[in-house]
Amino acid sequence: MKKFILFGFAVLFLLSLASVYAHAKPGGEKPAGKGVTDNDRDGYHEKRDCNDADPLVYPGAVEICGDGVDQNCDGADEACQTVCTDSDSDGFSLEGAECGPVDCDDANSFINPDAIEICGDGVDQNCDGTDETCQTVCTDSDSDGFSLEGGECGPVDCDDANSFINPGAVEICGDGTDQNCDGVDASCIGSGPHAGLTYENYPANCLSCHYSEATEVHASTHYQWTGEATDMVNNPAIPQGKLTNAVNSYCINIEGDWPVCGSCHTGRGKRPDDETAGLENIDLSLIHI
């Protein structure tokens, strides 16, 4: 009987001991003993638990990096490892902060904070948040008011080293130079307002536009070869000139000289005193009306 009682006590002792070890934490921590408390009931008493008010903080707990809490009671919050994503290998990452300036397009190596910005292409190459506006530059080296660039700068100056050559210059025909920058040197034949005129109906075609000018020339001393001679002592009221034999009668006294004299004095062959010599006898092309 005594043996049976002793055996029963032995079994109860072993069961109690097994219960103690069953409640112990990994690492061998045992339930708090007499005089030692475990306020958060995380299995670690206050002498080993660095925060006995938080059941998630105890030796061996999973540490969460960078949250300012020492979950595993090793004396410090674990620093998070910096991850810098640089998919296009241009040296700049998506994350920014510790990884440096933010790459605004990590799929394009030509776009990053160090890239050269190309103005006006709709792309923000240098990641400053906007595409740069192109500045208008107008080069006018000869200071004639016209520039090389064209576009917003106005008509193109085809020779910016010569101020006499620009889109506003007067064209000189047949000199081999394109003064007005229209792409060609103007031909002296068939250019200007008289381009369609021919000698077939000359001078009628000229008189149709320049009748008043022809009339003025016809009445002039230059054409008539006579005029007032106010400086003459004898008979100053009598018109004098080549036709009076009084002054310079070279052209009328020598018949062979008439064609030469006539061409010089805007005539077309007839003498001014010829009754048939009208406005058509005036060489309008010679006086360049």
C-alpha positions as CSV (number, residue, x, y, z in Angstrom):
1,M,0.0,0.0,0.0
2,K,2.8,2.4,0.9
3,K,4.5,1.6,-2.4
4,F,1.3,2.5,-4.3
5,I,1.0,5.8,-2.5
6,L,4.7,6.7,-3.2
7,F,4.2,5.8,-6.8
8,G,1.2,8.1,-7.1
9,F,3.2,11.0,-5.6
10,A,5.9,10.4,-8.1
11,V,3.5,10.5,-11.0
12,L,2.0,13.8,-9.9
13,F,5.4,15.4,-9.5
14,L,6.4,14.4,-13.0
15,L,3.2,15.7,-14.5
16,S,3.7,19.1,-12.7
17,L,7.2,19.3,-14.0
18,A,6.1,18.5,-17.6
19,S,3.5,21.3,-17.3
20,V,6.1,23.8,-16.4
21,Y,8.3,23.0,-19.4
22,A,5.3,23.0,-21.7
23,H,4.6,26.7,-21.0
24,A,8.2,27.8,-21.4
25,K,9.2,30.0,-24.5
26,P,11.7,29.0,-27.1
27,G,15.1,29.6,-25.7
28,G,14.3,28.1,-22.3
29,E,12.5,31.0,-20.6
30,K,10.3,29.7,-17.8
31,P,7.1,31.2,-16.4
32,A,7.8,34.0,-13.9
33,G,8.5,32.7,-10.5
34,K,7.8,34.1,-7.1
35,G,8.5,37.9,-7.0
36,V,8.9,38.2,-10.8
37,T,6.0,39.4,-13.0
38,D,5.0,39.0,-16.7
39,N,2.5,41.8,-17.1
40,D,1.9,41.3,-20.9
41,R,1.8,37.5,-20.5
42,D,4.2,37.0,-23.5
43,G,6.1,34.4,-21.5
44,Y,9.0,36.7,-20.6
45,H,9.3,38.3,-17.2
46,E,10.0,41.9,-16.7
47,K,13.7,41.4,-16.0
48,R,14.2,40.0,-19.6
49,D,11.3,41.7,-21.5
50,C,12.4,45.1,-22.6
51,N,8.8,46.2,-22.8
52,D,6.6,44.1,-20.4
53,A,3.6,46.2,-21.4
54,D,3.6,45.1,-25.0
55,P,3.1,41.3,-25.7
56,L,4.6,41.8,-29.2
57,V,7.9,42.9,-27.7
58,Y,10.2,40.3,-26.1
59,P,13.5,38.6,-26.8
60,G,13.1,36.6,-30.0
61,A,10.2,38.5,-31.4
62,V,10.2,39.3,-35.2
63,E,11.9,42.7,-35.7
64,I,10.2,45.3,-37.9
65,C,12.8,47.5,-39.5
66,G,12.6,51.3,-39.3
67,D,9.5,51.6,-37.2
68,G,11.3,53.0,-34.1
69,V,10.5,49.9,-32.0
70,D,12.9,47.3,-30.7
71,Q,10.7,44.3,-31.0
72,N,13.3,41.6,-30.3
73,C,14.9,43.5,-27.4
74,D,18.4,43.5,-28.9
75,G,18.9,47.1,-27.9
76,A,18.1,48.8,-31.2
77,D,15.4,49.2,-34.0
78,E,16.7,47.4,-37.1
79,A,17.6,49.8,-40.0
80,C,15.8,49.0,-43.2
81,Q,17.9,48.1,-46.2
82,T,17.7,50.8,-48.9
83,V,16.5,49.4,-52.3
84,C,17.2,51.6,-55.4
85,T,15.4,50.5,-58.6
86,D,17.3,51.5,-61.7
87,S,15.8,49.5,-64.5
88,D,17.3,51.6,-67.4
89,S,20.8,51.6,-65.8
90,D,21.2,55.4,-66.1
91,G,22.4,55.8,-62.5
92,F,19.1,57.2,-61.2
93,S,16.4,55.4,-59.4
94,L,12.6,55.6,-58.9
95,E,12.7,55.8,-55.1
96,G,14.5,59.1,-54.6
97,A,15.4,60.0,-51.0
98,E,18.5,57.9,-50.0
99,C,18.7,56.7,-53.6
100,G,19.3,60.2,-55.0
101,P,17.2,62.3,-57.3
102,V,14.1,60.6,-58.7
103,D,14.3,59.2,-62.2
104,C,10.9,60.3,-63.8
105,D,11.1,57.6,-66.5
106,D,13.1,54.5,-65.4
107,A,12.4,52.8,-68.7
108,N,14.4,55.4,-70.8
109,S,18.1,55.9,-70.1
110,F,18.0,59.3,-71.9
111,I,15.5,60.6,-69.3
112,N,16.9,61.4,-65.9
113,P,17.8,64.4,-63.6
114,D,21.2,64.7,-65.4
115,A,20.0,64.5,-69.0
116,I,20.3,67.4,-71.4
117,E,16.9,69.0,-71.9
118,I,15.7,69.3,-75.6
119,C,13.4,72.3,-75.8
120,G,9.9,72.1,-77.4
121,D,9.8,68.4,-78.1
122,G,7.1,67.6,-75.5
123,V,9.5,65.5,-73.4
124,D,10.8,66.3,-69.9
125,Q,14.4,64.9,-70.3
126,N,15.9,66.3,-67.2
127,C,13.0,65.4,-64.9
128,D,12.3,69.0,-63.7
129,G,8.6,68.6,-64.2
130,T,8.2,70.4,-67.5
131,D,9.5,70.5,-71.1
132,E,11.7,73.5,-71.7
133,T,10.3,76.2,-74.0
134,C,12.6,77.1,-76.9
135,Q,13.9,80.6,-76.9
136,T,13.6,82.4,-80.3
137,V,17.1,83.5,-81.5
138,C,17.2,85.9,-84.5
139,T,20.7,86.4,-86.0
140,D,21.1,89.7,-87.9
141,S,24.8,90.1,-88.4
142,D,24.6,92.9,-91.0
143,S,21.9,94.8,-89.0
144,D,19.6,95.2,-92.0
145,G,16.5,94.1,-90.0
146,F,16.3,90.6,-91.5
147,S,17.6,87.4,-89.9
148,L,19.0,84.1,-91.0
149,E,16.5,81.9,-89.1
150,G,13.2,82.8,-90.7
151,G,10.1,81.5,-88.9
152,E,9.3,83.8,-86.0
153,C,12.2,86.0,-87.0
154,G,10.5,87.0,-90.2
155,P,11.6,86.5,-93.9
156,V,15.0,84.8,-94.3
157,D,18.0,87.0,-95.1
158,C,19.9,85.1,-97.8
159,D,23.1,86.9,-97.1
160,D,23.5,88.1,-93.5
161,A,26.9,89.6,-94.2
162,N,25.7,92.1,-96.7
163,S,23.2,94.8,-95.6
164,F,22.2,95.5,-99.2
165,I,21.0,92.0,-99.7
166,N,17.7,91.1,-97.8
167,P,14.0,90.4,-98.6
168,G,13.3,94.2,-98.6
169,A,16.2,95.2,-100.9
170,V,15.7,96.6,-104.4
171,E,16.7,94.0,-107.0
172,I,19.2,95.0,-109.7
173,C,18.7,93.0,-112.8
174,G,21.4,91.1,-114.6
175,D,24.2,91.7,-112.0
176,G,24.4,88.1,-110.9
177,T,23.3,88.9,-107.4
178,D,19.9,88.1,-105.8
179,Q,19.4,91.3,-103.8
180,N,15.9,90.7,-102.7
181,C,16.4,87.0,-101.7
182,D,13.7,85.6,-104.0
183,G,16.1,82.9,-105.2
184,V,17.1,84.4,-108.5
185,D,18.8,87.4,-110.0
186,A,16.2,89.3,-112.0
187,S,16.6,89.3,-115.8
188,C,16.8,92.7,-117.4
189,I,14.8,91.4,-120.3
190,G,11.1,91.0,-119.8
191,S,11.0,92.3,-116.2
192,G,9.2,95.1,-114.5
193,P,5.9,96.9,-115.5
194,H,6.9,97.1,-119.2
195,A,7.7,93.4,-119.5
196,G,4.9,92.7,-122.1
197,L,5.7,95.7,-124.4
198,T,7.3,95.3,-127.8
199,Y,8.3,97.7,-130.6
200,E,5.5,96.4,-132.8
201,N,3.2,99.2,-131.7
202,Y,5.7,101.8,-130.5
203,P,5.3,104.6,-129.6
204,A,1.5,104.3,-129.5
205,N,1.6,101.7,-126.7
206,C,3.7,104.2,-124.6
207,L,1.6,107.2,-125.4
208,S,-1.5,105.4,-124.2
209,C,-0.1,105.6,-120.6
210,H,2.3,108.6,-120.9
211,Y,0.5,111.1,-123.0
212,S,0.8,114.0,-120.6
213,E,4.6,113.4,-120.2
214,A,5.1,113.3,-124.0
215,T,3.1,116.5,-124.3
216,E,5.4,118.2,-121.7
217,V,8.5,117.0,-123.5
218,H,7.2,118.1,-126.9
219,A,6.7,121.7,-125.6
220,S,10.2,121.9,-124.1
221,T,13.1,123.9,-125.5
222,H,15.1,120.7,-125.4
223,Y,12.9,119.1,-128.1
224,Q,11.9,122.2,-130.0
225,W,15.4,123.6,-130.3
226,T,14.1,127.1,-129.9
227,G,13.2,129.1,-126.8
228,E,13.3,132.5,-125.1
229,A,16.7,134.2,-125.2
230,T,16.3,136.9,-122.5
231,D,20.1,137.4,-122.3
232,M,20.4,138.6,-125.9
233,V,20.9,142.3,-126.4
234,N,19.2,142.5,-129.8
235,N,15.6,141.3,-130.0
236,P,15.5,139.3,-126.8
237,A,11.8,138.5,-127.4
238,I,12.5,136.5,-130.5
239,P,13.0,132.8,-129.8
240,Q,16.5,131.6,-130.4
241,G,18.0,128.2,-130.9
242,K,19.4,125.7,-133.4
243,L,16.4,126.2,-135.8
244,T,17.0,130.0,-136.1
245,N,20.6,129.8,-137.4
246,A,21.6,132.1,-134.6
247,V,22.8,129.7,-132.0
248,N,24.5,126.3,-132.6
249,S,23.2,125.7,-136.2
250,Y,25.5,122.6,-136.6
251,C,22.6,120.2,-136.7
252,I,20.4,122.0,-139.3
253,N,23.1,123.4,-141.6
254,I,24.7,120.0,-142.2
255,E,22.0,117.6,-143.3
256,G,24.1,114.5,-142.6
257,D,24.3,115.5,-138.9
258,W,20.6,115.4,-138.3
259,P,20.2,111.7,-137.4
260,V,22.9,112.1,-134.7
261,C,21.4,115.3,-133.4
262,G,17.9,114.0,-133.5
263,S,18.8,110.9,-131.5
264,C,20.4,113.0,-128.8
265,H,17.5,115.4,-128.6
266,T,14.8,112.8,-128.0
267,G,13.6,112.9,-131.6
268,R,12.9,109.9,-133.8
269,G,14.0,111.2,-137.2
270,K,11.9,114.3,-138.0
271,R,12.9,117.9,-137.2
272,P,10.8,119.6,-134.6
273,D,9.7,122.2,-137.2
274,D,8.4,119.4,-139.5
275,E,4.6,119.8,-139.7
276,T,4.1,116.1,-139.5
277,A,6.2,115.7,-136.4
278,G,3.8,115.1,-133.5
279,L,4.1,113.3,-130.2
280,E,5.0,110.1,-131.9
281,N,8.3,111.7,-133.0
282,I,9.4,111.8,-129.3
283,D,11.5,108.8,-128.3
284,L,9.9,108.0,-124.9
285,S,12.3,105.2,-124.3
286,L,15.3,107.6,-124.6
287,I,13.9,110.0,-122.0
288,H,13.0,107.0,-119.8
289,I,9.7,108.2,-118.6
